[in-house]
Amino acid sequence: MNLSSEKKLKVRALWDTGATNTMVSKKIAAALALKKTGEISVQSFAGEKSVNEYYLRLLLSGGFAKDLQVLELSEIKEADILIGMDIIGYGDFLFTLKREHNISKAKIYFMSPSKGIVTPPYKRSLGSKGL
């Protein structure tokens, strides 16, 4: 497997906890000039089909890097790459919510390696009924 390509591309990603594998759009595979390493049969809600297989180095903001097998998807709506559990399993999501001027702003972070349960720096009252 040759991962020495110097091409880098900033892309929009969709995190999909229901996807086993990470997938790239046909457009991104062409833009990065990925070399097809084979074909693999995949099963989805739409049925079974054969898709192209590639290897690439995935770099995420925050310093996470992983060499992995990715599959080609003809089109990914609203994104260029679909990140599946083959990557998500390496870390944890951390959600923060901040309220400013009656507007809630959420941020989502991906931390790897997994840190286990993260306790927020604040305590929230559950009231007399608890959970």
N, C-alpha and C positions, 0 to 999 in steps of 0.2 A: 504494500500500500504506500503510495507516494503522497505525502502531505506537505511537500516543500514549496507549493505555490505561494507566491508573494502577494497574490490578489487578496484584497480586503474590501468588504462592502458593508456599509451600515444598512441594516434592514429593520422592518417592522415585524415583530414576532407575536404570535398568539400562543399562550400557554394553555395546553389541553391535557388535563388530568385523565381524560378518557382515552387518550392516544398512547399506545404502547411505544411507538417509534417517533423520532423526530423526522419531519418531512420538509422538503424545500419545494418551492414552486418551480415549474419548468423554466420560467423567466430567470430566476436566480441561478439555477443550475447552468444555464447558458451564459449568464453574465460572469460567473466565476470560472467558466470553462471547465466544469467538473468532468472528470473522466468516468464514464460508466464502468462499473466493476461487475455488473451482472443484473439479473432480473429476479424479482422475488414475488411470490403470490401473496396478496394481502386480502383479508376479509374485512368488510365494513358493512354498515347498514344497507348500502346499495348493492351488496353482493361481492363476489370474489373477482379480483382482476390482477393482472401482472403489471408491476411497476419497475422502473429503473432504480438501481441501487448505486450509491456513490459513497465515497469517504471524504470527510472534510474535518477541519479543526474549527470548532465553534468557540468563539470568544464572546463572553458576556460582560457588560459593564460591571465593575466590582472585582474584576480579575479572574473570574471563573473561565477555565479553558478545558476543552475535552476533544480528543480525536474520536470520531464516531462514524458509524454507518448511518447514512440518511437515505430516505426514500423520496422519490419524486412524485409530487402531486400536481396534476395539470393546472389547478388553480386553487389558491387559498384566499378566500374572501377577507378583505380588510388587512391582509398581512402577506409577508413574503416567505415566512418560515413558520412552521407549526412545531412547537417544542413539546415533546411527549415525555412520558414517564422515564424513558431512558436517561434523560437529563434531570427532570424534576426530582427523581429519587435520590440525587446527590445532595440535596439541600432542603431548606425550609423556606416557606414564605413568611414574611413579617408584614402585617398590615398596620398602618398607623392612621388615625383619624384626627383631624384638627378642625375646630370650628372657628371661623372668623367672620364676623358681621353676618351672622345667620346663614352662612354658607359652609357646608361640610366639605373638606378637602381630604381625599384619601391618597396615601402613597403605599405602594407595594414594593417590597424589597425581596430579593432572593439571596439567601445566605448559604454558602457552602464552605466547609463541610457542615453537615447538620449539627446544630447546637442543642437539640432536644427542645424541651418546653421553655419558652421565653416568657418570663413574668413581666407584665407592663410596669413601668415605674410609678403607677398610681393605683389607688384602690377605689373600687366603685361599690357603692351601697346597693345591695339587692333588695332592700326594703324588708318588711316583716314577713313576706311570703317566701323569700329565698328564690331559688330557681323554680 
